[in-house]
């Protein structure tokens, strides 16, 4: 029962992370936004998710590792889940050392005070976002696949 | 490969059919899971941007951004089909085994979401998003915003129940 609960939580958590990141990737590309709209959207994103998403990611990594431990006898499932955990860790590292430093700068911008190269900063953040979206999606695919293999 | 049916009959399932069923089930869970995560993001980050102080926030957001086009890249009708089709196929393929009822509930929730979206939410989208409030009065825009936000939460609640039922079905070992 606990094993089932942990497994279902792992699927839900990784799905939430992948879904959130993919929704931003496909639905909210900031390249077409004016500076004012970009600032409004990005700063709201930072305020809402700068703590929530890394926390969710950490919990997802822990649950994935616990699920891997539960399935330690099944080598292929164990391998899939460990790779999934590595992908989630990669997403976390990209967020921590790539996106969050940029967030810390962007949150201080105003429509009156912003750097001239703001589009370069925006594009760098976007590239890092695509990388973490892909790694988190691969993690989700692997977690779901491990459920099929169980 | 043999599977036990609801009536304890043994039905023959070829290896090919099993692969198809697994791929469909995988696709259904991925699609539904992405929708739940994406909707959560939309509820927490995007909706407050235009619903915070209507009608001004509605007009500035929908006239000042390309939202009406880009949002379709994730929530558009084509993706609704991509998400729903594997769930319905998975339900049909599992019709004679013990996960049937979980999948029926999940499919019903998806059908309710689709009908609710097409019949109730899309007409509001037309006035609120496509026309950015148009010529509607302040009070009318405020009511539409309230109705849309409430409907979105109802839709998310129903969808979450459907997703949990799908995951429950997904966990039942039918072999």
HADDOCK unambig.tbl for C-alpha pairs under 7 A between the chains (distance, minus, plus):
assign (segid A and resid 8 and name CA) (segid B and resid 167 and name CA) 6.86 0.50 0.50
assign (segid A and resid 15 and name CA) (segid B and resid 33 and name CA) 4.84 0.50 0.50
assign (segid A and resid 15 and name CA) (segid B and resid 34 and name CA) 5.89 0.50 0.50
assign (segid A and resid 15 and name CA) (segid B and resid 37 and name CA) 6.39 0.50 0.50
assign (segid A and resid 16 and name CA) (segid B and resid 33 and name CA) 6.53 0.50 0.50
assign (segid A and resid 16 and name CA) (segid B and resid 34 and name CA) 6.66 0.50 0.50
assign (segid A and resid 16 and name CA) (segid B and resid 36 and name CA) 6.42 0.50 0.50
assign (segid A and resid 16 and name CA) (segid B and resid 37 and name CA) 3.92 0.50 0.50
assign (segid A and resid 17 and name CA) (segid B and resid 37 and name CA) 6.32 0.50 0.50
assign (segid A and resid 18 and name CA) (segid B and resid 34 and name CA) 6.35 0.50 0.50
assign (segid A and resid 18 and name CA) (segid B and resid 37 and name CA) 6.88 0.50 0.50
assign (segid A and resid 19 and name CA) (segid B and resid 33 and name CA) 6.46 0.50 0.50
assign (segid A and resid 19 and name CA) (segid B and resid 34 and name CA) 3.66 0.50 0.50
assign (segid A and resid 19 and name CA) (segid B and resid 35 and name CA) 6.16 0.50 0.50
assign (segid A and resid 19 and name CA) (segid B and resid 36 and name CA) 6.67 0.50 0.50
assign (segid A and resid 19 and name CA) (segid B and resid 37 and name CA) 3.95 0.50 0.50
assign (segid A and resid 19 and name CA) (segid B and resid 38 and name CA) 4.73 0.50 0.50
assign (segid A and resid 20 and name CA) (segid B and resid 37 and name CA) 4.55 0.50 0.50
assign (segid A and resid 20 and name CA) (segid B and resid 38 and name CA) 4.44 0.50 0.50
assign (segid A and resid 20 and name CA) (segid B and resid 41 and name CA) 5.40 0.50 0.50
assign (segid A and resid 23 and name CA) (segid B and resid 38 and name CA) 4.77 0.50 0.50
assign (segid A and resid 23 and name CA) (segid B and resid 74 and name CA) 6.03 0.50 0.50
assign (segid A and resid 26 and name CA) (segid B and resid 73 and name CA) 5.53 0.50 0.50
assign (segid A and resid 26 and name CA) (segid B and resid 74 and name CA) 5.73 0.50 0.50
assign (segid A and resid 27 and name CA) (segid B and resid 70 and name CA) 4.95 0.50 0.50
assign (segid A and resid 27 and name CA) (segid B and resid 71 and name CA) 4.60 0.50 0.50
assign (segid A and resid 27 and name CA) (segid B and resid 72 and name CA) 6.89 0.50 0.50
assign (segid A and resid 27 and name CA) (segid B and resid 73 and name CA) 5.33 0.50 0.50
assign (segid A and resid 27 and name CA) (segid B and resid 74 and name CA) 5.32 0.50 0.50
assign (segid A and resid 28 and name CA) (segid B and resid 70 and name CA) 6.31 0.50 0.50
assign (segid A and resid 28 and name CA) (segid B and resid 71 and name CA) 6.89 0.50 0.50
assign (segid A and resid 32 and name CA) (segid B and resid 66 and name CA) 6.86 0.50 0.50
assign (segid A and resid 33 and name CA) (segid B and resid 65 and name CA) 5.91 0.50 0.50
assign (segid A and resid 37 and name CA) (segid B and resid 64 and name CA) 6.82 0.50 0.50
assign (segid A and resid 37 and name CA) (segid B and resid 65 and name CA) 6.72 0.50 0.50
assign (segid A and resid 44 and name CA) (segid B and resid 45 and name CA) 6.11 0.50 0.50
assign (segid A and resid 45 and name CA) (segid B and resid 45 and name CA) 5.61 0.50 0.50
assign (segid A and resid 48 and name CA) (segid B and resid 44 and name CA) 6.80 0.50 0.50
assign (segid A and resid 48 and name CA) (segid B and resid 45 and name CA) 6.47 0.50 0.50
assign (segid A and resid 144 and name CA) (segid B and resid 26 and name CA) 6.54 0.50 0.50
assign (segid A and resid 145 and name CA) (segid B and resid 26 and name CA) 6.88 0.50 0.50
assign (segid A and resid 147 and name CA) (segid B and resid 171 and name CA) 6.94 0.50 0.50
assign (segid A and resid 148 and name CA) (segid B and resid 22 and name CA) 6.88 0.50 0.50
